Amino acid sequence: MIALLLMAHGSPRPEANEDIRKVADLLRSEKKRPFVLVGYLDCNEPDIATAIDDCVTAGATTILAVPYFLHSGRHLLRDVPAILKDAALRHPAVSILMGDYVGHQPEIAEVLMDRVRASG
Amino acid sequence: MRQRGDAEIVEVGFLNYTDPTFATAVERCVEQGATRIVIAPYFLIAGKFVVEDLPATVEKVRPRYPDVMFETAGVIGFHRAMADAVLASASAARLPEEWEDAMVDNRAWCREQTKCPLYGSRVCRVQIEVPA
């Protein structure tokens, strides 16, 4: 069973995390990805490590961990891989892979342009 | 966005750490003939950078161009296309070790900035360029 794990930075303001929860809902409902979890690097629960453990408990054999980040900075290139490698040691039978970051996808241009149009 | 033909002029400006700065990006727009500049905050949420730092930066630059109209669009926030971006990202999944190497390539765009959290660290370009 393949789990999709959205990894977000997290924010001390609860409303800031509402967007990623909506994206996760959309993936479950319309994109037919029933097994979607969210994990946070900071500020919020569950943290990424706990979310991975939850995926495994729920029966995941492959976890596709997607960074919900716009930039490939320190968190993405050091902190997140370290957490995932650590999790791989805890769950040697599970394939834990790291996806590209969402900021790298062309869909972002579409979103930005929608925001620009809405401002006019 | 240039490839998509979204606007006649598309420039990128950074608030911190990276060149070109916001002011330089505005200058480039005006040089190319922009009379209206829509600033699209490349941020997921409207946090401190967007709510405080960005308007302050805009207000610093705006008086230089009295004939140019400035507008600021909304942040990325929730958008249905973000679910597609997640799926595209998931399809590129590989071992986490492979992502760490990308760090080295990224700093090519850095500018020296003592406020950067990585300044002077092992991965900082400023240190790495010091001759051995």
gemmi code that builds the backbone of each chain (N, CA, C; Angstrom):
import gemmi

chains = {
    "A": [
        ("MET", (0.850, -1.192, 0.000), (0.000, 0.000, 0.000), (0.890, 1.248, 0.000)),
        ("ILE", (0.559, 2.166, -0.892), (1.373, 3.381, -1.040), (0.746, 4.534, -0.251)),
        ("ALA", (1.531, 5.120, 0.616), (1.070, 6.298, 1.353), (1.713, 7.539, 0.768)),
        ("LEU", (0.916, 8.593, 0.718), (1.416, 9.887, 0.286), (1.521, 10.756, 1.536)),
        ("LEU", (2.738, 11.201, 1.815), (2.943, 12.024, 3.011), (3.323, 13.438, 2.586)),
        ("LEU", (2.484, 14.395, 2.918), (2.796, 15.796, 2.624), (3.589, 16.355, 3.797)),
        ("MET", (4.772, 16.832, 3.508), (5.626, 17.367, 4.569), (5.620, 18.891, 4.486)),
        ("ALA", (5.100, 19.513, 5.528), (5.011, 20.973, 5.543), (5.937, 21.545, 6.599)),
        ("HIS", (6.221, 22.821, 6.453), (7.066, 23.457, 7.466), (6.333, 23.553, 8.792)),
        ("GLY", (5.048, 23.884, 8.720), (4.300, 24.130, 9.950), (4.367, 25.591, 10.331)),
        ("SER", (3.382, 26.011, 11.074), (3.308, 27.416, 11.472), (2.648, 27.503, 12.839)),
        ("PRO", (3.087, 28.460, 13.646), (2.430, 28.623, 14.951), (0.995, 29.108, 14.826)),
        ("ARG", (0.633, 29.644, 13.650), (-0.741, 30.103, 13.474), (-1.561, 28.978, 12.868)),
        ("PRO", (-2.550, 28.480, 13.601), (-3.267, 27.282, 13.142), (-3.904, 27.464, 11.774)),
        ("GLU", (-4.375, 28.674, 11.459), (-5.069, 28.868, 10.182), (-4.114, 28.669, 8.997)),
        ("ALA", (-2.813, 28.836, 9.263), (-1.835, 28.699, 8.185), (-1.748, 27.256, 7.691)),
        ("ASN", (-2.119, 26.307, 8.526), (-2.020, 24.908, 8.124), (-3.293, 24.402, 7.464)),
        ("GLU", (-4.287, 25.253, 7.432), (-5.566, 24.861, 6.850), (-5.426, 24.559, 5.351)),
        ("ASP", (-4.569, 25.321, 4.649), (-4.417, 25.141, 3.208), (-3.920, 23.742, 2.861)),
        ("ILE", (-2.935, 23.281, 3.588), (-2.374, 21.969, 3.238), (-3.370, 20.863, 3.589)),
        ("ARG", (-4.156, 21.092, 4.624), (-5.190, 20.098, 4.940), (-6.216, 20.026, 3.810)),
        ("LYS", (-6.500, 21.164, 3.214), (-7.463, 21.180, 2.091), (-6.879, 20.454, 0.876)),
        ("VAL", (-5.571, 20.643, 0.659), (-4.926, 19.947, -0.462), (-4.979, 18.438, -0.219)),
        ("ALA", (-4.722, 18.034, 1.021), (-4.776, 16.606, 1.358), (-6.194, 16.064, 1.128)),
        ("ASP", (-7.200, 16.832, 1.515), (-8.598, 16.413, 1.296), (-8.893, 16.234, -0.181)),
        ("LEU", (-8.403, 17.172, -0.979), (-8.621, 17.117, -2.427), (-7.960, 15.870, -3.025)),
        ("LEU", (-6.782, 15.541, -2.539), (-6.086, 14.352, -3.032), (-6.883, 13.088, -2.691)),
        ("ARG", (-7.459, 13.067, -1.502), (-8.239, 11.896, -1.083), (-9.536, 11.789, -1.879)),
        ("SER", (-10.223, 12.912, -2.036), (-11.560, 12.855, -2.625), (-11.507, 12.780, -4.149)),
        ("GLU", (-10.867, 13.755, -4.772), (-10.947, 13.827, -6.232), (-9.819, 13.121, -6.943)),
        ("LYS", (-8.664, 13.029, -6.299), (-7.510, 12.442, -6.977), (-7.344, 10.966, -6.650)),
        ("LYS", (-8.290, 10.445, -5.907), (-8.324, 9.005, -5.622), (-7.037, 8.498, -4.962)),
        ("ARG", (-6.523, 9.282, -4.073), (-5.372, 8.845, -3.273), (-5.852, 8.732, -1.835)),
        ("PRO", (-6.387, 7.561, -1.464), (-7.026, 7.476, -0.154), (-6.064, 7.647, 1.018)),
        ("PHE", (-4.799, 7.297, 0.783), (-3.858, 7.202, 1.899), (-2.944, 8.427, 1.895)),
        ("VAL", (-3.443, 9.533, 2.433), (-2.684, 10.787, 2.450), (-2.553, 11.285, 3.885)),
        ("LEU", (-1.346, 11.561, 4.302), (-1.120, 12.122, 5.631), (-0.323, 13.412, 5.510)),
        ("VAL", (-0.389, 14.217, 6.569), (0.399, 15.446, 6.626), (1.317, 15.364, 7.838)),
        ("GLY", (2.573, 15.736, 7.641), (3.523, 15.801, 8.751), (4.230, 17.142, 8.723)),
        ("TYR", (4.606, 17.637, 9.906), (5.190, 18.990, 9.997), (6.629, 18.931, 10.492)),
        ("LEU", (7.407, 19.809, 9.926), (8.805, 19.895, 10.338), (8.905, 20.577, 11.695)),
        ("ASP", (8.022, 21.526, 11.918), (8.145, 22.353, 13.114), (6.761, 22.846, 13.533)),
        ("CYS", (6.638, 23.206, 14.760), (5.470, 23.946, 15.271), (4.194, 23.125, 15.415)),
        ("ASN", (4.033, 22.048, 14.654), (2.742, 21.376, 14.651), (2.893, 19.867, 14.782)),
        ("GLU", (1.797, 19.236, 15.107), (1.768, 17.783, 15.199), (0.820, 17.214, 14.170)),
        ("PRO", (1.117, 16.008, 13.655), (2.293, 15.197, 13.997), (3.558, 15.721, 13.300)),
        ("ASP", (4.708, 15.474, 13.898), (5.937, 15.784, 13.175), (6.153, 14.721, 12.101)),
        ("ILE", (7.115, 14.954, 11.230), (7.276, 14.072, 10.059), (7.571, 12.637, 10.494)),
        ("ALA", (8.434, 12.478, 11.496), (8.798, 11.135, 11.950), (7.567, 10.385, 12.454)),
        ("THR", (6.749, 11.068, 13.241), (5.533, 10.438, 13.772), (4.572, 10.095, 12.635)),
        ("ALA", (4.461, 10.998, 11.677), (3.561, 10.752, 10.544), (4.017, 9.516, 9.759)),
        ("ILE", (5.334, 9.340, 9.635), (5.844, 8.152, 8.940), (5.495, 6.900, 9.737)),
        ("ASP", (5.705, 6.970, 11.044), (5.337, 5.827, 11.886), (3.843, 5.509, 11.745)),
        ("ASP", (3.028, 6.557, 11.664), (1.585, 6.360, 11.501), (1.266, 5.686, 10.166)),
        ("CYS", (2.001, 6.101, 9.117), (1.807, 5.470, 7.796), (2.093, 3.970, 7.888)),
        ("VAL", (3.193, 3.635, 8.564), (3.601, 2.232, 8.661), (2.574, 1.441, 9.467)),
        ("THR", (2.140, 2.030, 10.574), (1.130, 1.365, 11.409), (-0.141, 1.099, 10.601)),
        ("ALA", (-0.463, 2.036, 9.711), (-1.680, 1.897, 8.906), (-1.477, 0.961, 7.724)),
        ("GLY", (-0.260, 0.409, 7.573), (-0.050, -0.611, 6.554), (0.716, -0.175, 5.318)),
        ("ALA", (1.343, 0.991, 5.360), (2.090, 1.445, 4.185), (3.325, 0.566, 3.953)),
        ("THR", (3.532, 0.207, 2.696), (4.762, -0.506, 2.335), (5.685, 0.420, 1.542)),
        ("THR", (5.100, 1.446, 0.951), (5.870, 2.499, 0.286), (5.335, 3.847, 0.758)),
        ("ILE", (6.244, 4.729, 1.119), (5.823, 6.074, 1.514), (6.470, 7.072, 0.563)),
        ("LEU", (5.634, 7.822, -0.132), (6.129, 8.896, -0.990), (5.999, 10.193, -0.200)),
        ("ALA", (7.115, 10.689, 0.273), (7.121, 11.870, 1.127), (7.396, 13.101, 0.273)),
        ("VAL", (6.384, 13.943, 0.130), (6.495, 15.105, -0.759), (6.663, 16.387, 0.056)),
        ("PRO", (7.758, 17.102, -0.171), (7.948, 18.364, 0.546), (6.999, 19.441, 0.022)),
        ("TYR", (6.132, 19.932, 0.897), (5.233, 21.010, 0.534), (5.962, 22.318, 0.811)),
        ("PHE", (7.018, 22.517, 0.027), (7.894, 23.679, 0.186), (8.038, 24.347, -1.174)),
        ("LEU", (8.248, 25.656, -1.149), (8.445, 26.376, -2.408), (9.909, 26.419, -2.819)),
        ("HIS", (10.792, 26.356, -1.832), (12.211, 26.547, -2.114), (13.007, 25.331, -1.664)),
        ("SER", (14.124, 25.108, -2.352), (14.980, 24.000, -1.945), (16.085, 24.550, -1.045)),
        ("GLY", (15.725, 24.876, 0.158), (16.699, 25.417, 1.109), (17.197, 24.373, 2.080)),
        ("ARG", (17.666, 24.872, 3.186), (18.291, 24.004, 4.186), (17.331, 22.934, 4.711)),
        ("HIS", (16.095, 23.327, 4.987), (15.139, 22.346, 5.517), (14.977, 21.185, 4.549)),
        ("LEU", (14.841, 21.559, 3.287), (14.541, 20.556, 2.279), (15.737, 19.642, 2.004)),
        ("LEU", (16.916, 20.232, 2.002), (18.075, 19.468, 1.538), (18.878, 18.846, 2.674)),
        ("ARG", (18.602, 19.247, 3.905), (19.342, 18.650, 5.013), (18.408, 18.056, 6.053)),
        ("ASP", (17.506, 18.885, 6.587), (16.665, 18.425, 7.694), (15.739, 17.293, 7.272)),
        ("VAL", (15.050, 17.505, 6.158), (14.069, 16.502, 5.737), (14.734, 15.170, 5.344)),
        ("PRO", (15.793, 15.188, 4.499), (16.441, 13.901, 4.195), (16.936, 13.180, 5.459)),
        ("ALA", (17.422, 13.954, 6.434), (17.914, 13.329, 7.668), (16.779, 12.619, 8.404)),
        ("ILE", (15.624, 13.258, 8.464), (14.463, 12.650, 9.136), (14.034, 11.380, 8.396)),
        ("LEU", (14.050, 11.446, 7.061), (13.600, 10.298, 6.264), (14.585, 9.131, 6.368)),
        ("LYS", (15.878, 9.453, 6.383), (16.876, 8.382, 6.501), (16.761, 7.699, 7.865)),
        ("ASP", (16.509, 8.505, 8.862), (16.307, 7.992, 10.207), (15.102, 7.044, 10.265)),
        ("ALA", (14.032, 7.475, 9.602), (12.812, 6.673, 9.575), (13.046, 5.359, 8.832)),
        ("ALA", (13.881, 5.414, 7.795), (14.179, 4.207, 7.024), (14.886, 3.174, 7.900)),
        ("LEU", (15.686, 3.647, 8.854), (16.362, 2.722, 9.781), (15.344, 2.078, 10.719)),
        ("ARG", (14.341, 2.849, 11.103), (13.307, 2.304, 12.006), (12.399, 1.321, 11.286)),
        ("HIS", (12.242, 1.528, 9.965), (11.302, 0.705, 9.193), (12.009, 0.131, 7.968)),
        ("PRO", (12.899, -0.828, 8.182), (13.703, -1.323, 7.056), (12.877, -2.020, 5.971)),
        ("ALA", (11.687, -2.483, 6.334), (10.878, -3.199, 5.331), (10.047, -2.237, 4.479)),
        ("VAL", (10.077, -0.968, 4.825), (9.244, 0.004, 4.117), (10.132, 0.858, 3.208)),
        ("SER", (9.653, 1.090, 2.008), (10.388, 1.938, 1.076), (9.975, 3.401, 1.297)),
        ("ILE", (10.912, 4.199, 1.778), (10.605, 5.600, 2.067), (11.339, 6.473, 1.058)),
        ("LEU", (10.577, 7.109, 0.186), (11.172, 7.908, -0.886), (10.764, 9.367, -0.741)),
        ("MET", (11.669, 10.223, -1.173), (11.398, 11.650, -1.078), (11.070, 12.207, -2.455)),
        ("GLY", (9.942, 12.883, -2.544), (9.525, 13.468, -3.807), (10.217, 14.796, -4.055)),
        ("ASP", (9.951, 15.339, -5.219), (10.409, 16.678, -5.536), (9.613, 17.652, -4.659)),
        ("TYR", (10.022, 18.907, -4.606), (9.249, 19.874, -3.825), (8.219, 20.553, -4.723)),
        ("VAL", (7.092, 20.907, -4.145), (5.985, 21.397, -4.983), (6.359, 22.681, -5.723)),
        ("GLY", (7.256, 23.476, -5.132), (7.661, 24.723, -5.787), (8.364, 24.496, -7.114)),
        ("HIS", (8.748, 23.261, -7.374), (9.471, 22.935, -8.600), (8.525, 22.610, -9.748)),
        ("GLN", (7.239, 22.581, -9.483), (6.293, 22.111, -10.499), (5.679, 23.274, -11.285)),
        ("PRO", (5.399, 23.046, -12.547), (4.834, 24.117, -13.384), (3.465, 24.604, -12.919)),
        ("GLU", (2.773, 23.774, -12.118), (1.460, 24.200, -11.613), (1.551, 25.508, -10.823)),
        ("ILE", (2.726, 25.745, -10.231), (2.892, 26.959, -9.428), (2.673, 28.210, -10.295)),
        ("ALA", (3.132, 28.155, -11.535), (2.954, 29.305, -12.434), (1.465, 29.585, -12.646)),
        ("GLU", (0.717, 28.505, -12.785), (-0.733, 28.638, -12.968), (-1.368, 29.315, -11.748)),
        ("VAL", (-0.936, 28.880, -10.563), (-1.488, 29.449, -9.330), (-1.131, 30.935, -9.230)),
        ("LEU", (0.148, 31.252, -9.473), (0.578, 32.643, -9.376), (-0.221, 33.522, -10.329)),
        ("MET", (-0.410, 33.026, -11.548), (-1.111, 33.835, -12.547), (-2.577, 34.018, -12.158)),
        ("ASP", (-3.175, 33.012, -11.550), (-4.550, 33.176, -11.052), (-4.611, 34.271, -9.998)),
        ("ARG", (-3.584, 34.300, -9.136), (-3.575, 35.346, -8.098), (-3.382, 36.727, -8.733)),
        ("VAL", (-2.531, 36.784, -9.752), (-2.293, 38.064, -10.439), (-3.581, 38.550, -11.100)),
        ("ARG", (-4.266, 37.652, -11.788), (-5.512, 38.034, -12.461), (-6.554, 38.525, -11.460)),
        ("ALA", (-6.610, 37.853, -10.327), (-7.604, 38.221, -9.313), (-7.333, 39.595, -8.718)),
        ("SER", (-6.086, 40.037, -8.801), (-5.741, 41.337, -8.215), (-6.135, 42.482, -9.132)),
        ("GLY", (-6.286, 42.188, -10.429), (-6.610, 43.258, -11.371), (-8.063, 43.628, -11.222)),
    ],
    "B": [
        ("MET", (6.579, 31.201, -16.376), (5.525, 32.160, -16.700), (5.876, 32.894, -17.995)),
        ("ARG", (7.163, 33.100, -18.220), (7.567, 33.686, -19.508), (7.193, 32.752, -20.650)),
        ("GLN", (7.498, 31.468, -20.466), (7.179, 30.490, -21.510), (5.681, 30.415, -21.763)),
        ("ARG", (4.913, 30.545, -20.699), (3.467, 30.467, -20.826), (2.890, 31.739, -21.438)),
        ("GLY", (3.705, 32.798, -21.491), (3.208, 34.067, -22.011), (2.224, 34.728, -21.065)),
        ("ASP", (2.437, 34.540, -19.780), (1.492, 35.063, -18.788), (1.445, 36.584, -18.761)),
        ("ALA", (2.579, 37.220, -18.982), (2.625, 38.688, -18.965), (3.731, 39.134, -19.900)),
        ("GLU", (3.666, 40.389, -20.315), (4.690, 40.893, -21.230), (6.056, 40.908, -20.563)),
        ("ILE", (6.050, 41.196, -19.290), (7.304, 41.267, -18.542), (7.158, 40.406, -17.292)),
        ("VAL", (8.105, 39.521, -17.059), (8.119, 38.738, -15.818), (9.511, 38.843, -15.218)),
        ("GLU", (9.601, 39.376, -14.032), (10.887, 39.463, -13.338), (10.747, 38.864, -11.950)),
        ("VAL", (11.875, 38.476, -11.384), (11.893, 37.883, -10.051), (12.718, 38.778, -9.133)),
        ("GLY", (12.205, 39.034, -7.942), (12.959, 39.788, -6.944), (12.858, 39.110, -5.594)),
        ("PHE", (13.937, 39.177, -4.825), (13.976, 38.491, -3.529), (14.000, 39.497, -2.385)),
        ("LEU", (13.337, 39.143, -1.305), (13.333, 40.010, -0.113), (14.649, 39.889, 0.650)),
        ("ASN", (15.222, 38.699, 0.636), (16.420, 38.429, 1.435), (17.364, 37.490, 0.707)),
        ("TYR", (18.598, 37.544, 1.092), (19.586, 36.497, 0.809), (20.003, 36.315, -0.641)),
        ("THR", (19.112, 36.587, -1.566), (19.372, 36.179, -2.951), (19.219, 37.361, -3.898)),
        ("ASP", (20.026, 37.349, -4.938), (19.906, 38.351, -5.995), (19.038, 37.820, -7.125)),
        ("PRO", (18.346, 38.682, -7.860), (18.253, 40.140, -7.696), (17.327, 40.533, -6.549)),
        ("THR", (17.597, 41.696, -5.989), (16.723, 42.193, -4.931), (15.394, 42.633, -5.534)),
        ("PHE", (14.458, 42.888, -4.643), (13.143, 43.387, -5.082), (13.319, 44.688, -5.870)),
        ("ALA", (14.159, 45.601, -5.348), (14.360, 46.901, -6.006), (14.933, 46.720, -7.414)),
        ("THR", (15.863, 45.810, -7.565), (16.451, 45.550, -8.884), (15.402, 44.997, -9.838)),
        ("ALA", (14.560, 44.113, -9.326), (13.533, 43.517, -10.183), (12.569, 44.589, -10.676)),
        ("VAL", (12.204, 45.520, -9.786), (11.305, 46.608, -10.184), (11.985, 47.470, -11.249)),
        ("GLU", (13.248, 47.760, -11.015), (14.010, 48.560, -11.978), (13.997, 47.898, -13.360)),
        ("ARG", (14.204, 46.589, -13.372), (14.203, 45.857, -14.644), (12.841, 45.950, -15.336)),
        ("CYS", (11.782, 45.860, -14.544), (10.435, 45.971, -15.122), (10.253, 47.333, -15.768)),
        ("VAL", (10.650, 48.382, -15.037), (10.444, 49.752, -15.530), (11.290, 50.001, -16.774)),
        ("GLU", (12.524, 49.500, -16.754), (13.398, 49.654, -17.926), (12.777, 49.038, -19.174)),
        ("GLN", (12.027, 47.969, -18.964), (11.392, 47.310, -20.109), (10.067, 47.947, -20.481)),
        ("GLY", (9.725, 49.010, -19.762), (8.534, 49.752, -20.139), (7.293, 49.504, -19.299)),
        ("ALA", (7.436, 48.836, -18.177), (6.258, 48.548, -17.353), (5.634, 49.834, -16.814)),
        ("THR", (4.310, 49.910, -16.912), (3.592, 51.036, -16.315), (2.745, 50.548, -15.137)),
        ("ARG", (2.523, 49.249, -15.104), (1.769, 48.645, -14.005), (2.523, 47.385, -13.583)),
        ("ILE", (2.832, 47.293, -12.320), (3.568, 46.131, -11.818), (2.694, 45.411, -10.804)),
        ("VAL", (2.371, 44.163, -11.099), (1.636, 43.347, -10.136), (2.649, 42.453, -9.420)),
        ("ILE", (2.728, 42.623, -8.131), (3.656, 41.825, -7.329), (2.928, 40.566, -6.887)),
        ("ALA", (3.442, 39.418, -7.294), (2.836, 38.142, -6.911), (3.703, 37.524, -5.818)),
        ("PRO", (3.265, 37.563, -4.576), (4.097, 37.023, -3.487), (4.278, 35.509, -3.655)),
        ("TYR", (5.538, 35.122, -3.780), (5.845, 33.702, -3.955), (5.966, 33.072, -2.566)),
        ("PHE", (4.828, 33.018, -1.908), (4.768, 32.505, -0.542), (3.524, 31.643, -0.399)),
        ("LEU", (3.624, 30.610, 0.421), (2.478, 29.732, 0.631), (1.439, 30.382, 1.528)),
        ("ILE", (1.903, 31.118, 2.511), (0.964, 31.718, 3.453), (1.307, 33.195, 3.656)),
        ("ALA", (0.321, 33.938, 4.123), (0.536, 35.364, 4.381), (1.082, 35.540, 5.797)),
        ("GLY", (2.344, 35.205, 5.958), (2.999, 35.369, 7.258), (3.697, 36.715, 7.336)),
        ("LYS", (4.644, 36.816, 8.232), (5.310, 38.092, 8.504), (5.975, 38.674, 7.252)),
        ("PHE", (6.601, 37.831, 6.444), (7.290, 38.328, 5.246), (6.320, 39.040, 4.311)),
        ("VAL", (5.143, 38.485, 4.194), (4.168, 39.039, 3.254), (3.410, 40.204, 3.871)),
        ("VAL", (3.068, 40.076, 5.133), (2.208, 41.079, 5.774), (3.008, 42.304, 6.201)),
        ("GLU", (4.261, 42.099, 6.612), (5.052, 43.234, 7.102), (6.207, 43.598, 6.167)),
        ("ASP", (7.072, 42.635, 5.873), (8.300, 42.956, 5.141), (8.040, 43.371, 3.693)),
        ("LEU", (7.154, 42.665, 3.030), (6.903, 42.991, 1.620), (6.321, 44.402, 1.441)),
        ("PRO", (5.254, 44.759, 2.181), (4.743, 46.130, 2.019), (5.795, 47.189, 2.348)),
        ("ALA", (6.619, 46.941, 3.348), (7.662, 47.905, 3.707), (8.653, 48.059, 2.554)),
        ("THR", (8.984, 46.946, 1.922), (9.921, 46.979, 0.798), (9.301, 47.699, -0.396)),
        ("VAL", (8.033, 47.434, -0.636), (7.342, 48.101, -1.757), (7.317, 49.606, -1.522)),
        ("GLU", (7.024, 50.012, -0.291), (6.918, 51.449, -0.007), (8.259, 52.164, -0.166)),
        ("LYS", (9.345, 51.435, 0.043), (10.667, 52.033, -0.149), (10.943, 52.296, -1.623)),
        ("VAL", (10.477, 51.405, -2.470), (10.800, 51.474, -3.902), (9.815, 52.350, -4.670)),
        ("ARG", (8.571, 52.320, -4.264), (7.498, 52.981, -5.000), (7.765, 54.476, -5.287)),
        ("PRO", (8.270, 55.270, -4.341), (8.471, 56.700, -4.625), (9.426, 56.977, -5.778)),
        ("ARG", (10.277, 56.024, -6.107), (11.208, 56.232, -7.222), (10.489, 56.216, -8.561)),
        ("TYR", (9.299, 55.641, -8.596), (8.593, 55.476, -9.872), (7.162, 56.011, -9.745)),
        ("PRO", (7.012, 57.329, -9.686), (5.677, 57.901, -9.446), (4.671, 57.591, -10.551)),
        ("ASP", (5.162, 57.254, -11.752), (4.236, 57.007, -12.857), (3.833, 55.533, -12.979)),
        ("VAL", (4.379, 54.716, -12.125), (4.104, 53.278, -12.226), (3.076, 52.886, -11.162)),
        ("MET", (2.113, 52.078, -11.565), (1.099, 51.595, -10.636), (1.577, 50.262, -10.030)),
        ("PHE", (1.547, 50.183, -8.727), (1.957, 48.954, -8.036), (0.730, 48.295, -7.416)),
        ("GLU", (0.656, 46.974, -7.571), (-0.405, 46.213, -6.907), (0.227, 44.960, -6.330)),
        ("THR", (-0.343, 44.464, -5.273), (0.158, 43.211, -4.710), (-0.961, 42.174, -4.735)),
        ("ALA", (-0.684, 41.053, -5.359), (-1.664, 39.971, -5.460), (-1.649, 39.126, -4.180)),
        ("GLY", (-2.578, 38.181, -4.118), (-2.643, 37.294, -2.953), (-1.545, 36.242, -2.977)),
        ("VAL", (-1.312, 35.619, -1.840), (-0.314, 34.549, -1.753), (-0.841, 33.279, -2.425)),
        ("ILE", (-0.005, 32.288, -2.528), (-0.403, 31.036, -3.180), (-1.574, 30.393, -2.436)),
        ("GLY", (-1.441, 30.241, -1.135), (-2.545, 29.723, -0.327), (-3.093, 28.397, -0.846)),
        ("PHE", (-4.395, 28.208, -0.678), (-4.998, 26.987, -1.210), (-5.422, 27.216, -2.650)),
        ("HIS", (-5.056, 26.249, -3.493), (-5.450, 26.282, -4.898), (-5.521, 24.835, -5.349)),
        ("ARG", (-6.522, 24.535, -6.157), (-6.710, 23.141, -6.582), (-5.490, 22.591, -7.319)),
        ("ALA", (-4.774, 23.454, -8.033), (-3.614, 22.988, -8.796), (-2.493, 22.495, -7.872)),
        ("MET", (-2.542, 22.881, -6.599), (-1.499, 22.418, -5.684), (-1.567, 20.897, -5.495)),
        ("ALA", (-2.769, 20.331, -5.605), (-2.886, 18.873, -5.512), (-2.180, 18.211, -6.698)),
        ("ASP", (-2.299, 18.814, -7.864), (-1.596, 18.281, -9.040), (-0.082, 18.433, -8.879)),
        ("ALA", (0.322, 19.558, -8.297), (1.755, 19.762, -8.057), (2.294, 18.696, -7.105)),
        ("VAL", (1.492, 18.323, -6.105), (1.909, 17.273, -5.165), (2.092, 15.944, -5.904)),
        ("LEU", (1.145, 15.630, -6.788), (1.238, 14.349, -7.508), (2.438, 14.348, -8.455)),
        ("ALA", (2.695, 15.471, -9.099), (3.871, 15.555, -9.972), (5.145, 15.392, -9.147)),
        ("SER", (5.151, 15.985, -7.983), (6.319, 15.869, -7.105), (6.504, 14.423, -6.623)),
        ("ALA", (5.387, 13.776, -6.320), (5.460, 12.397, -5.833), (6.015, 11.466, -6.908)),
        ("SER", (5.699, 11.773, -8.162), (6.152, 10.885, -9.240), (7.665, 10.982, -9.443)),
        ("ALA", (8.286, 11.998, -8.873), (9.746, 12.157, -8.987), (10.470, 11.632, -7.743)),
        ("ALA", (9.788, 10.830, -6.933), (10.377, 10.397, -5.655), (11.640, 9.559, -5.845)),
        ("ARG", (12.638, 9.839, -5.016), (13.868, 9.052, -5.025), (14.413, 8.992, -3.599)),
        ("LEU", (15.523, 8.311, -3.431), (16.065, 8.158, -2.079), (16.469, 9.512, -1.497)),
        ("PRO", (16.226, 9.697, -0.202), (16.525, 11.008, 0.394), (17.995, 11.411, 0.254)),
        ("GLU", (18.890, 10.449, 0.211), (20.313, 10.760, 0.078), (20.591, 11.591, -1.177)),
        ("GLU", (19.834, 11.297, -2.230), (20.109, 11.955, -3.505), (19.761, 13.441, -3.466)),
        ("TRP", (18.842, 13.799, -2.559), (18.442, 15.208, -2.482), (19.517, 16.053, -1.829)),
        ("GLU", (20.280, 15.475, -0.947), (21.271, 16.251, -0.209), (22.320, 16.854, -1.143)),
        ("ASP", (22.623, 16.152, -2.214), (23.643, 16.641, -3.145), (23.220, 17.942, -3.828)),
        ("ALA", (21.913, 18.136, -3.936), (21.420, 19.318, -4.649), (21.801, 20.607, -3.930)),
        ("MET", (22.108, 20.524, -2.662), (22.475, 21.701, -1.869), (23.643, 22.449, -2.493)),
        ("VAL", (24.590, 21.704, -2.998), (25.803, 22.299, -3.547), (25.480, 23.183, -4.748)),
        ("ASP", (24.557, 22.725, -5.570), (24.210, 23.489, -6.767), (23.468, 24.777, -6.428)),
        ("ASN", (22.672, 24.715, -5.376), (21.788, 25.838, -5.084), (22.493, 27.134, -4.750)),
        ("ARG", (23.635, 27.040, -4.127), (24.222, 28.269, -3.609), (24.808, 29.142, -4.719)),
        ("ALA", (24.791, 28.686, -5.948), (25.259, 29.513, -7.061), (24.499, 30.831, -7.143)),
        ("TRP", (23.262, 30.849, -6.596), (22.432, 32.060, -6.689), (22.499, 32.921, -5.430)),
        ("CYS", (23.302, 32.506, -4.488), (23.348, 33.241, -3.216), (24.086, 34.562, -3.371)),
        ("ARG", (23.711, 35.523, -2.539), (24.555, 36.706, -2.404), (24.987, 36.794, -0.948)),
        ("GLU", (26.124, 37.453, -0.718), (26.659, 37.501, 0.636), (25.708, 38.273, 1.538)),
        ("GLN", (25.309, 37.645, 2.596), (24.273, 38.235, 3.444), (24.451, 37.645, 4.840)),
        ("THR", (24.936, 38.500, 5.743), (25.265, 37.989, 7.079), (24.025, 37.537, 7.839)),
        ("LYS", (22.841, 37.997, 7.399), (21.622, 37.587, 8.105), (21.135, 36.193, 7.690)),
        ("CYS", (21.725, 35.653, 6.638), (21.283, 34.334, 6.168), (21.585, 33.276, 7.225)),
        ("PRO", (20.623, 32.375, 7.472), (20.861, 31.339, 8.489), (22.043, 30.426, 8.164)),
        ("LEU", (22.423, 30.396, 6.908), (23.539, 29.520, 6.535), (24.865, 30.266, 6.433)),
        ("TYR", (24.853, 31.587, 6.701), (26.061, 32.383, 6.510), (27.223, 31.830, 7.341)),
        ("GLY", (28.338, 31.599, 6.687), (29.527, 31.109, 7.387), (29.483, 29.630, 7.707)),
        ("SER", (28.366, 28.964, 7.364), (28.280, 27.534, 7.658), (29.042, 26.745, 6.588)),
        ("ARG", (29.066, 25.462, 6.746), (29.814, 24.599, 5.853), (29.327, 24.713, 4.401)),
        ("VAL", (28.067, 24.988, 4.242), (27.529, 25.029, 2.882), (27.488, 26.447, 2.307)),
        ("CYS", (27.957, 27.422, 3.081), (27.866, 28.808, 2.607), (28.879, 29.056, 1.495)),
        ("ARG", (28.403, 29.673, 0.429), (29.228, 29.978, -0.729), (30.379, 30.908, -0.358)),
        ("VAL", (30.099, 31.827, 0.556), (31.090, 32.820, 0.931), (32.358, 32.148, 1.445)),
        ("GLN", (32.178, 31.120, 2.248), (33.330, 30.407, 2.780), (33.986, 29.539, 1.725)),
        ("ILE", (33.133, 28.902, 0.944), (33.643, 27.925, -0.011), (34.505, 28.599, -1.071)),
        ("GLU", (34.207, 29.878, -1.367), (34.974, 30.556, -2.404), (36.316, 31.103, -1.913)),
        ("VAL", (36.554, 31.059, -0.623), (37.843, 31.497, -0.096), (38.922, 30.546, -0.620)),
        ("PRO", (39.969, 31.078, -1.280), (40.991, 30.197, -1.836), (41.689, 29.384, -0.741)),
        ("ALA", (42.004, 28.157, -1.063), (42.629, 27.267, -0.072), (44.078, 27.712, 0.201)),
    ],
}
model = gemmi.Model(1)
for chain_id, residues in chains.items():
    chain = gemmi.Chain(chain_id)
    for i, (resn, *xyz) in enumerate(residues, 1):
        res = gemmi.Residue()
        res.name, res.seqid = resn, gemmi.SeqId(i, " ")
        for name, pos in zip(("N", "CA", "C"), xyz):
            atom = gemmi.Atom()
            atom.name, atom.element = name, gemmi.Element(name[0])
            atom.pos, atom.b_iso = gemmi.Position(*pos), 0.0
            res.add_atom(atom)
        chain.add_residue(res)
    model.add_chain(chain)
structure = gemmi.Structure()
structure.add_model(model)
structure.setup_entities()
